Amino acid sequence: MNFMYLAHNYLTNFEDKVWPLLLQYGTKVLMSLLMFLIGRLLIKKVIGLMHSKMKLESIDPDVQPFLASLVRAALNIMLVLSCAGILGIETSSFIAALGAAGLAIGLALQGSLSNFAGGVLILVFKPFRVGELITVHGYTGYVESIQIFNTVISTTSHRTIILPNGSLSTSPVVNISRKGIIRLDMQFQVAMTNDIDVTRKAIREVIEECTFVHKDKNNDVLVGRLTDSAIYWDVKLWVNATDLDKTQYFMNEHIKKHFDKEGIQFPDPVITVKSIG
């Protein structure tokens, strides 16, 4: 008897109190969920159209992922706030709490924000681009990727260097390959007793043999300076930036071979003796 009474009382309370609440909030939850799913599909569509538009407008490929990620983040935040509004959550207090949390996170992550700002500056002003050969902070390598917080370069010895964008955007950067063809400056010493014309001819022969050197450019072979024991030769060659190391190795090896062949002597080492007393 008590069981039947309790069951009847439960069903009565469910119909009078619980069921209206389920209808009220259940409808909001379903609408919010439906809006979230539709919103996610629309965001995906918008980002896809944005990528197509940026390609048509010939926007720098380095900037495209960055802009797309910012737009995606903004649209997702707007979608979450809209869904919260449908559920009846007070969005103004939510935005205030989000702002306070953002301020606290920003103060805790000042270095990361500096790197973020540096990444924006690099992408906007383009001191270097992906694939270019640069020298920065004592490292020389090819730019693999420009990320939001870091820039990744690969050295000529195939080592990966990850540099923070904050310091990178405020440091001097030598862009070696921006102009494509660069001048390689080398210097060789020979003994003072060697004939200048013979030495210049030997160096010129090596230049003609080197396939990396642009023969249509003005490649100079000049007497840089003279000392008591040596003649300093300045050799200025025009090469592709990608052939820099190969040209140096070729010239060093074949200069030695040609000097040996022509009997051109290198200067003797100078020994300085100081007396004590």
JOURDA-V504832 format. One record per run of one state. SS is the DSSP state (alpha for helix, beta for strand, coil for the rest). FROM is the first residue (numbers start at 0). TO is the last residue. If there is no record, write none. Layout:
# JOURDA-V504832
{{SS FROM TO} {SS FROM TO}}
This chain:
# JOURDA-V504832
{{coil 0 0} {alpha 1 55} {coil 56 59} {alpha 60 85} {coil 86 89} {alpha 90 107} {coil 108 108} {alpha 109 124} {coil 125 131} {beta 132 135} {coil 136 137} {beta 138 145} {coil 146 148} {beta 149 154} {coil 155 158} {beta 159 163} {alpha 164 167} {coil 168 172} {beta 173 174} {coil 175 179} {beta 180 190} {coil 191 194} {alpha 195 208} {coil 209 211} {beta 212 212} {coil 213 218} {beta 219 225} {coil 226 228} {beta 229 239} {alpha 240 261} {coil 262 276}}
